[in-house]
Amino acid sequence: GACGVVDTGSVLARGIPTVGSRPVALDRALDCGSAGVVCLFVCGHCCGERETPEFCFGRAMDGLRERVGGHRAHFGTKDFECGRSALALHVFGGHPDHFGKGLGDFHLCMVGSARPQDLERAEDYFMWGARAK
C-alpha cells in the first residue's frame, strides 16, 4: 500500500548510491507493512547541497512502519536522544536548522528483502557494495 514516507524513486533516479557499478533500485513489491526489508535513507538536504548525498541502509525485521517509528522517537534533544539514531544525529549535526522536522526531509526507499535469518547479510551486501559509512 501507499505510504507517505516512502519515496517513489525520485532520489534513486540520480543513480546514487550504486552497488558496484549498478545503481540501487527500488523493490516495488514492498510496502510499509512488509517485514524483512532492507531500506535506504537518503538525506534530502544533502541531495540539494552535495554531489553525493549522505545515505545509510537499515533493516526492518517486523515491518518498516515500526522501524521508522523508532527513529522518529529519537528526534529530541532531552538526554541527547538523537545520539541513539544515526538519522537524527546526522540532521542534528549537519542540518540543525531542520532538526524539528524529524524524518520529513529523508527519502526512504525499500531496496530489498530477505528471510529473517538472512536479513543482516542482505543489509551488509548493500552497505558493503555502496561503501556506506
Helices and strands as residue ranges (DSSP letters): G 12-14, E 18-19, E 22-23, E 37-43, H 44-49, E 55-60, H 64-72, G 78-84, H 86-94, G 96-105, E 106-113, G 116-118, H 119-130
